[in-house]
Amino acid sequence: MAELDAEDRYQMRKLQMEIDKKGLEVQKAQQELDRFLLEMERKHNLLDQEEPIDPKTAKIKESSPARNGKGRPEALLTAELEEAAA
């Protein structure tokens, strides 16, 4: 394989630095999303739930009611069907 000349090495290093920069931008965006979700959870008093907001759909997850052996609520069945389909 032929050696890279100075211009090719420069272009490769430049592209690698651009890739690294984009990776950092992705991390920053994820952190901003996490911060936003935390603020929404606080604002809507959802912090005591395990995972109250689904970041992909922005739906607020309902906390499952206590079971007493007398059947299953319709909302719980719907949530389970959605999870099974995903």
Backbone as XML, in Angstrom:
<?xml version="1.0"?>
<chain id="A" units="angstrom">
  <residue number="1" name="MET">
    <atom name="N" x="0.839" y="-1.171" z="0.000"/>
    <atom name="CA" x="0.000" y="0.000" z="0.000"/>
    <atom name="C" x="0.888" y="1.239" z="0.000"/>
  </residue>
  <residue number="2" name="ALA">
    <atom name="N" x="0.524" y="2.230" z="-0.747"/>
    <atom name="CA" x="1.326" y="3.444" z="-0.890"/>
    <atom name="C" x="1.246" y="4.305" z="0.366"/>
  </residue>
  <residue number="3" name="GLU">
    <atom name="N" x="2.319" y="4.996" z="0.641"/>
    <atom name="CA" x="2.379" y="5.916" z="1.778"/>
    <atom name="C" x="1.490" y="7.126" z="1.503"/>
  </residue>
  <residue number="4" name="LEU">
    <atom name="N" x="0.933" y="7.663" z="2.549"/>
    <atom name="CA" x="0.126" y="8.870" z="2.417"/>
    <atom name="C" x="1.044" y="10.083" z="2.366"/>
  </residue>
  <residue number="5" name="ASP">
    <atom name="N" x="0.722" y="11.025" z="1.519"/>
    <atom name="CA" x="1.535" y="12.241" z="1.495"/>
    <atom name="C" x="1.022" y="13.192" z="2.578"/>
  </residue>
  <residue number="6" name="ALA">
    <atom name="N" x="1.682" y="14.301" z="2.727"/>
    <atom name="CA" x="1.372" y="15.253" z="3.799"/>
    <atom name="C" x="-0.066" y="15.764" z="3.711"/>
  </residue>
  <residue number="7" name="GLU">
    <atom name="N" x="-0.528" y="16.036" z="2.518"/>
    <atom name="CA" x="-1.899" y="16.548" z="2.332"/>
    <atom name="C" x="-2.936" y="15.503" z="2.751"/>
  </residue>
  <residue number="8" name="ASP">
    <atom name="N" x="-2.707" y="14.240" z="2.403"/>
    <atom name="CA" x="-3.625" y="13.165" z="2.788"/>
    <atom name="C" x="-3.658" y="12.981" z="4.307"/>
  </residue>
  <residue number="9" name="ARG">
    <atom name="N" x="-2.472" y="13.018" z="4.931"/>
    <atom name="CA" x="-2.421" y="12.903" z="6.401"/>
    <atom name="C" x="-3.169" y="14.059" z="7.058"/>
  </residue>
  <residue number="10" name="TYR">
    <atom name="N" x="-2.980" y="15.251" z="6.501"/>
    <atom name="CA" x="-3.684" y="16.429" z="7.023"/>
    <atom name="C" x="-5.198" y="16.226" z="6.926"/>
  </residue>
  <residue number="11" name="GLN">
    <atom name="N" x="-5.680" y="15.784" z="5.768"/>
    <atom name="CA" x="-7.109" y="15.579" z="5.568"/>
    <atom name="C" x="-7.658" y="14.511" z="6.519"/>
  </residue>
  <residue number="12" name="MET">
    <atom name="N" x="-6.887" y="13.431" z="6.727"/>
    <atom name="CA" x="-7.335" y="12.377" z="7.644"/>
    <atom name="C" x="-7.418" y="12.892" z="9.079"/>
  </residue>
  <residue number="13" name="ARG">
    <atom name="N" x="-6.412" y="13.632" z="9.515"/>
    <atom name="CA" x="-6.432" y="14.191" z="10.871"/>
    <atom name="C" x="-7.571" y="15.195" z="11.026"/>
  </residue>
  <residue number="14" name="LYS">
    <atom name="N" x="-7.788" y="15.995" z="9.993"/>
    <atom name="CA" x="-8.869" y="16.984" z="10.020"/>
    <atom name="C" x="-10.228" y="16.291" z="10.134"/>
  </residue>
  <residue number="15" name="LEU">
    <atom name="N" x="-10.440" y="15.233" z="9.358"/>
    <atom name="CA" x="-11.691" y="14.487" z="9.422"/>
    <atom name="C" x="-11.866" y="13.798" z="10.781"/>
  </residue>
  <residue number="16" name="GLN">
    <atom name="N" x="-10.778" y="13.243" z="11.333"/>
    <atom name="CA" x="-10.871" y="12.607" z="12.643"/>
    <atom name="C" x="-11.250" y="13.625" z="13.712"/>
  </residue>
  <residue number="17" name="MET">
    <atom name="N" x="-10.697" y="14.821" z="13.614"/>
    <atom name="CA" x="-11.034" y="15.869" z="14.580"/>
    <atom name="C" x="-12.499" y="16.294" z="14.426"/>
  </residue>
  <residue number="18" name="GLU">
    <atom name="N" x="-12.992" y="16.323" z="13.202"/>
    <atom name="CA" x="-14.397" y="16.661" z="12.963"/>
    <atom name="C" x="-15.311" y="15.574" z="13.543"/>
  </residue>
  <residue number="19" name="ILE">
    <atom name="N" x="-14.921" y="14.316" z="13.388"/>
    <atom name="CA" x="-15.684" y="13.207" z="13.971"/>
    <atom name="C" x="-15.714" y="13.329" z="15.493"/>
  </residue>
  <residue number="20" name="ASP">
    <atom name="N" x="-14.559" y="13.626" z="16.089"/>
    <atom name="CA" x="-14.496" y="13.796" z="17.542"/>
    <atom name="C" x="-15.389" y="14.953" z="17.997"/>
  </residue>
  <residue number="21" name="LYS">
    <atom name="N" x="-15.374" y="16.039" z="17.240"/>
    <atom name="CA" x="-16.192" y="17.207" z="17.573"/>
    <atom name="C" x="-17.674" y="16.848" z="17.530"/>
  </residue>
  <residue number="22" name="LYS">
    <atom name="N" x="-18.086" y="16.123" z="16.493"/>
    <atom name="CA" x="-19.489" y="15.720" z="16.378"/>
    <atom name="C" x="-19.881" y="14.784" z="17.523"/>
  </residue>
  <residue number="23" name="GLY">
    <atom name="N" x="-18.973" y="13.918" z="17.928"/>
    <atom name="CA" x="-19.242" y="13.039" z="19.067"/>
    <atom name="C" x="-19.480" y="13.822" z="20.345"/>
  </residue>
  <residue number="24" name="LEU">
    <atom name="N" x="-18.681" y="14.868" z="20.547"/>
    <atom name="CA" x="-18.870" y="15.721" z="21.720"/>
    <atom name="C" x="-20.193" y="16.478" z="21.644"/>
  </residue>
  <residue number="25" name="GLU">
    <atom name="N" x="-20.568" y="16.900" z="20.446"/>
    <atom name="CA" x="-21.849" y="17.586" z="20.277"/>
    <atom name="C" x="-23.012" y="16.656" z="20.604"/>
  </residue>
  <residue number="26" name="VAL">
    <atom name="N" x="-22.890" y="15.393" z="20.231"/>
    <atom name="CA" x="-23.923" y="14.408" z="20.555"/>
    <atom name="C" x="-24.019" y="14.232" z="22.066"/>
  </residue>
  <residue number="27" name="GLN">
    <atom name="N" x="-22.879" y="14.129" z="22.739"/>
    <atom name="CA" x="-22.882" y="13.991" z="24.197"/>
    <atom name="C" x="-23.521" y="15.208" z="24.857"/>
  </residue>
  <residue number="28" name="LYS">
    <atom name="N" x="-23.213" y="16.385" z="24.353"/>
    <atom name="CA" x="-23.780" y="17.618" z="24.910"/>
    <atom name="C" x="-25.292" y="17.640" z="24.716"/>
  </residue>
  <residue number="29" name="ALA">
    <atom name="N" x="-25.756" y="17.256" z="23.531"/>
    <atom name="CA" x="-27.194" y="17.228" z="23.266"/>
    <atom name="C" x="-27.897" y="16.226" z="24.181"/>
  </residue>
  <residue number="30" name="GLN">
    <atom name="N" x="-27.276" y="15.060" z="24.408"/>
    <atom name="CA" x="-27.864" y="14.061" z="25.298"/>
    <atom name="C" x="-27.946" y="14.595" z="26.720"/>
  </residue>
  <residue number="31" name="GLN">
    <atom name="N" x="-26.903" y="15.290" z="27.149"/>
    <atom name="CA" x="-26.902" y="15.861" z="28.497"/>
    <atom name="C" x="-27.982" y="16.941" z="28.622"/>
  </residue>
  <residue number="32" name="GLU">
    <atom name="N" x="-28.163" y="17.747" z="27.598"/>
    <atom name="CA" x="-29.211" y="18.770" z="27.620"/>
    <atom name="C" x="-30.595" y="18.123" z="27.668"/>
  </residue>
  <residue number="33" name="LEU">
    <atom name="N" x="-30.779" y="17.032" z="26.931"/>
    <atom name="CA" x="-32.045" y="16.311" z="26.978"/>
    <atom name="C" x="-32.295" y="15.749" z="28.375"/>
  </residue>
  <residue number="34" name="ASP">
    <atom name="N" x="-31.280" y="15.142" z="28.967"/>
    <atom name="CA" x="-31.416" y="14.606" z="30.323"/>
    <atom name="C" x="-31.767" y="15.711" z="31.321"/>
  </residue>
  <residue number="35" name="ARG">
    <atom name="N" x="-31.123" y="16.856" z="31.188"/>
    <atom name="CA" x="-31.384" y="17.988" z="32.078"/>
    <atom name="C" x="-32.824" y="18.485" z="31.885"/>
  </residue>
  <residue number="36" name="PHE">
    <atom name="N" x="-33.277" y="18.566" z="30.628"/>
    <atom name="CA" x="-34.631" y="19.000" z="30.335"/>
    <atom name="C" x="-35.658" y="18.034" z="30.923"/>
  </residue>
  <residue number="37" name="LEU">
    <atom name="N" x="-35.422" y="16.727" z="30.742"/>
    <atom name="CA" x="-36.333" y="15.723" z="31.299"/>
    <atom name="C" x="-36.392" y="15.816" z="32.817"/>
  </residue>
  <residue number="38" name="LEU">
    <atom name="N" x="-35.254" y="16.021" z="33.445"/>
    <atom name="CA" x="-35.218" y="16.159" z="34.895"/>
    <atom name="C" x="-36.045" y="17.355" z="35.336"/>
  </residue>
  <residue number="39" name="GLU">
    <atom name="N" x="-35.921" y="18.461" z="34.621"/>
    <atom name="CA" x="-36.683" y="19.661" z="34.954"/>
    <atom name="C" x="-38.184" y="19.420" z="34.774"/>
  </residue>
  <residue number="40" name="MET">
    <atom name="N" x="-38.568" y="18.723" z="33.706"/>
    <atom name="CA" x="-39.990" y="18.417" z="33.482"/>
    <atom name="C" x="-40.527" y="17.479" z="34.567"/>
  </residue>
  <residue number="41" name="GLU">
    <atom name="N" x="-39.716" y="16.503" z="34.955"/>
    <atom name="CA" x="-40.131" y="15.587" z="36.018"/>
    <atom name="C" x="-40.332" y="16.343" z="37.324"/>
  </residue>
  <residue number="42" name="ARG">
    <atom name="N" x="-39.453" y="17.293" z="37.608"/>
    <atom name="CA" x="-39.600" y="18.092" z="38.826"/>
    <atom name="C" x="-40.841" y="18.974" z="38.725"/>
  </residue>
  <residue number="43" name="LYS">
    <atom name="N" x="-41.013" y="19.608" z="37.602"/>
    <atom name="CA" x="-42.129" y="20.531" z="37.412"/>
    <atom name="C" x="-43.471" y="19.820" z="37.553"/>
  </residue>
  <residue number="44" name="HIS">
    <atom name="N" x="-43.561" y="18.597" z="37.100"/>
    <atom name="CA" x="-44.820" y="17.860" z="37.124"/>
    <atom name="C" x="-44.881" y="16.836" z="38.256"/>
  </residue>
  <residue number="45" name="ASN">
    <atom name="N" x="-43.983" y="16.977" z="39.220"/>
    <atom name="CA" x="-43.972" y="16.110" z="40.409"/>
    <atom name="C" x="-43.927" y="14.631" z="40.049"/>
  </residue>
  <residue number="46" name="LEU">
    <atom name="N" x="-43.013" y="14.265" z="39.171"/>
    <atom name="CA" x="-42.893" y="12.881" z="38.735"/>
    <atom name="C" x="-41.604" y="12.225" z="39.216"/>
  </residue>
  <residue number="47" name="LEU">
    <atom name="N" x="-40.839" y="12.901" z="40.046"/>
    <atom name="CA" x="-39.529" y="12.391" z="40.443"/>
    <atom name="C" x="-39.597" y="11.117" z="41.272"/>
  </residue>
  <residue number="48" name="ASP">
    <atom name="N" x="-40.712" y="10.865" z="41.939"/>
    <atom name="CA" x="-40.786" y="9.670" z="42.774"/>
    <atom name="C" x="-41.053" y="8.404" z="41.970"/>
  </residue>
  <residue number="49" name="GLN">
    <atom name="N" x="-41.360" y="8.530" z="40.681"/>
    <atom name="CA" x="-41.568" y="7.361" z="39.834"/>
    <atom name="C" x="-40.228" y="6.888" z="39.284"/>
  </residue>
  <residue number="50" name="GLU">
    <atom name="N" x="-40.161" y="5.610" z="38.942"/>
    <atom name="CA" x="-38.886" y="5.035" z="38.492"/>
    <atom name="C" x="-38.422" y="5.632" z="37.165"/>
  </residue>
  <residue number="51" name="GLU">
    <atom name="N" x="-39.225" y="5.554" z="36.123"/>
    <atom name="CA" x="-38.909" y="6.145" z="34.822"/>
    <atom name="C" x="-40.167" y="6.822" z="34.310"/>
  </residue>
  <residue number="52" name="PRO">
    <atom name="N" x="-40.458" y="8.043" z="34.769"/>
    <atom name="CA" x="-41.742" y="8.661" z="34.479"/>
    <atom name="C" x="-41.931" y="9.144" z="33.043"/>
  </residue>
  <residue number="53" name="ILE">
    <atom name="N" x="-40.880" y="9.575" z="32.359"/>
    <atom name="CA" x="-41.025" y="10.108" z="31.006"/>
    <atom name="C" x="-40.183" y="9.280" z="30.048"/>
  </residue>
  <residue number="54" name="ASP">
    <atom name="N" x="-40.816" y="8.817" z="28.986"/>
    <atom name="CA" x="-40.100" y="8.084" z="27.948"/>
    <atom name="C" x="-39.449" y="9.112" z="27.023"/>
  </residue>
  <residue number="55" name="PRO">
    <atom name="N" x="-38.104" y="9.191" z="26.985"/>
    <atom name="CA" x="-37.452" y="10.227" z="26.190"/>
    <atom name="C" x="-37.676" y="10.092" z="24.688"/>
  </residue>
  <residue number="56" name="LYS">
    <atom name="N" x="-38.009" y="8.910" z="24.209"/>
    <atom name="CA" x="-38.215" y="8.731" z="22.764"/>
    <atom name="C" x="-39.581" y="9.216" z="22.321"/>
  </residue>
  <residue number="57" name="THR">
    <atom name="N" x="-40.605" y="9.012" z="23.154"/>
    <atom name="CA" x="-41.961" y="9.387" z="22.772"/>
    <atom name="C" x="-42.478" y="10.579" z="23.551"/>
  </residue>
  <residue number="58" name="ALA">
    <atom name="N" x="-41.797" y="10.964" z="24.621"/>
    <atom name="CA" x="-42.184" y="12.061" z="25.505"/>
    <atom name="C" x="-43.506" y="11.784" z="26.221"/>
  </residue>
  <residue number="59" name="LYS">
    <atom name="N" x="-43.897" y="10.515" z="26.302"/>
    <atom name="CA" x="-45.106" y="10.160" z="27.026"/>
    <atom name="C" x="-44.784" y="9.999" z="28.507"/>
  </residue>
  <residue number="60" name="ILE">
    <atom name="N" x="-45.704" y="10.444" z="29.326"/>
    <atom name="CA" x="-45.554" y="10.260" z="30.772"/>
    <atom name="C" x="-46.053" y="8.872" z="31.108"/>
  </residue>
  <residue number="61" name="LYS">
    <atom name="N" x="-45.186" y="8.085" z="31.712"/>
    <atom name="CA" x="-45.550" y="6.713" z="32.057"/>
    <atom name="C" x="-46.373" y="6.724" z="33.337"/>
  </residue>
  <residue number="62" name="GLU">
    <atom name="N" x="-47.443" y="5.991" z="33.307"/>
    <atom name="CA" x="-48.309" y="5.872" z="34.477"/>
    <atom name="C" x="-47.692" y="4.906" z="35.465"/>
  </residue>
  <residue number="63" name="SER">
    <atom name="N" x="-47.793" y="5.224" z="36.739"/>
    <atom name="CA" x="-47.339" y="4.253" z="37.730"/>
    <atom name="C" x="-48.397" y="3.160" z="37.824"/>
  </residue>
  <residue number="64" name="SER">
    <atom name="N" x="-47.956" y="1.920" z="37.875"/>
    <atom name="CA" x="-48.901" y="0.811" z="37.889"/>
    <atom name="C" x="-49.587" y="0.733" z="39.254"/>
  </residue>
  <residue number="65" name="PRO">
    <atom name="N" x="-50.906" y="0.588" z="39.234"/>
    <atom name="CA" x="-51.647" y="0.521" z="40.493"/>
    <atom name="C" x="-51.354" y="-0.768" z="41.240"/>
  </residue>
  <residue number="66" name="ALA">
    <atom name="N" x="-51.603" y="-0.748" z="42.528"/>
    <atom name="CA" x="-51.381" y="-1.943" z="43.347"/>
    <atom name="C" x="-52.358" y="-3.029" z="42.916"/>
  </residue>
  <residue number="67" name="ARG">
    <atom name="N" x="-51.873" y="-4.212" z="42.813"/>
    <atom name="CA" x="-52.720" y="-5.329" z="42.385"/>
    <atom name="C" x="-53.355" y="-5.985" z="43.598"/>
  </residue>
  <residue number="68" name="ASN">
    <atom name="N" x="-54.620" y="-6.350" z="43.418"/>
    <atom name="CA" x="-55.310" y="-7.052" z="44.486"/>
    <atom name="C" x="-55.893" y="-8.377" z="44.005"/>
  </residue>
  <residue number="69" name="GLY">
    <atom name="N" x="-55.471" y="-8.832" z="42.828"/>
    <atom name="CA" x="-55.916" y="-10.116" z="42.321"/>
    <atom name="C" x="-57.282" y="-10.093" z="41.665"/>
  </residue>
  <residue number="70" name="LYS">
    <atom name="N" x="-57.873" y="-8.923" z="41.464"/>
    <atom name="CA" x="-59.217" y="-8.828" z="40.895"/>
    <atom name="C" x="-59.189" y="-8.372" z="39.447"/>
  </residue>
  <residue number="71" name="GLY">
    <atom name="N" x="-58.214" y="-8.792" z="38.684"/>
    <atom name="CA" x="-58.159" y="-8.405" z="37.280"/>
    <atom name="C" x="-57.087" y="-7.355" z="37.041"/>
  </residue>
  <residue number="72" name="ARG">
    <atom name="N" x="-57.002" y="-6.956" z="35.784"/>
    <atom name="CA" x="-55.950" y="-6.016" z="35.407"/>
    <atom name="C" x="-56.593" y="-4.792" z="34.769"/>
  </residue>
  <residue number="73" name="PRO">
    <atom name="N" x="-56.186" y="-3.606" z="35.166"/>
    <atom name="CA" x="-56.755" y="-2.397" z="34.575"/>
    <atom name="C" x="-56.435" y="-2.307" z="33.080"/>
  </residue>
  <residue number="74" name="GLU">
    <atom name="N" x="-57.336" y="-1.679" z="32.335"/>
    <atom name="CA" x="-57.184" y="-1.549" z="30.894"/>
    <atom name="C" x="-55.904" y="-0.791" z="30.536"/>
  </residue>
  <residue number="75" name="ALA">
    <atom name="N" x="-55.570" y="0.232" z="31.301"/>
    <atom name="CA" x="-54.358" y="1.016" z="31.016"/>
    <atom name="C" x="-53.116" y="0.139" z="31.114"/>
  </residue>
  <residue number="76" name="LEU">
    <atom name="N" x="-53.097" y="-0.762" z="32.080"/>
    <atom name="CA" x="-51.954" y="-1.649" z="32.245"/>
    <atom name="C" x="-51.848" y="-2.614" z="31.063"/>
  </residue>
  <residue number="77" name="LEU">
    <atom name="N" x="-52.978" y="-3.131" z="30.610"/>
    <atom name="CA" x="-52.967" y="-4.020" z="29.451"/>
    <atom name="C" x="-52.458" y="-3.289" z="28.209"/>
  </residue>
  <residue number="78" name="THR">
    <atom name="N" x="-52.908" y="-2.062" z="28.016"/>
    <atom name="CA" x="-52.473" y="-1.274" z="26.863"/>
    <atom name="C" x="-50.979" y="-1.025" z="26.928"/>
  </residue>
  <residue number="79" name="ALA">
    <atom name="N" x="-50.476" y="-0.663" z="28.099"/>
    <atom name="CA" x="-49.045" y="-0.406" z="28.259"/>
    <atom name="C" x="-48.233" y="-1.660" z="27.971"/>
  </residue>
  <residue number="80" name="GLU">
    <atom name="N" x="-48.704" y="-2.811" z="28.438"/>
    <atom name="CA" x="-47.980" y="-4.060" z="28.186"/>
    <atom name="C" x="-47.989" y="-4.422" z="26.710"/>
  </residue>
  <residue number="81" name="LEU">
    <atom name="N" x="-49.111" y="-4.173" z="26.025"/>
    <atom name="CA" x="-49.196" y="-4.449" z="24.593"/>
    <atom name="C" x="-48.241" y="-3.548" z="23.829"/>
  </residue>
  <residue number="82" name="GLU">
    <atom name="N" x="-48.144" y="-2.279" z="24.209"/>
    <atom name="CA" x="-47.225" y="-1.355" z="23.546"/>
    <atom name="C" x="-45.772" y="-1.795" z="23.745"/>
  </residue>
  <residue number="83" name="GLU">
    <atom name="N" x="-45.465" y="-2.236" z="24.962"/>
    <atom name="CA" x="-44.091" y="-2.684" z="25.236"/>
    <atom name="C" x="-43.769" y="-3.957" z="24.443"/>
  </residue>
  <residue number="84" name="ALA">
    <atom name="N" x="-44.741" y="-4.840" z="24.330"/>
    <atom name="CA" x="-44.513" y="-6.085" z="23.596"/>
    <atom name="C" x="-44.324" y="-5.802" z="22.108"/>
  </residue>
  <residue number="85" name="ALA">
    <atom name="N" x="-45.001" y="-4.788" z="21.598"/>
    <atom name="CA" x="-44.890" y="-4.460" z="20.181"/>
    <atom name="C" x="-43.581" y="-3.757" z="19.867"/>
  </residue>
  <residue number="86" name="ALA">
    <atom name="N" x="-42.982" y="-3.118" z="20.851"/>
    <atom name="CA" x="-41.742" y="-2.362" z="20.612"/>
    <atom name="C" x="-40.555" y="-3.252" z="20.432"/>
  </residue>
</chain>
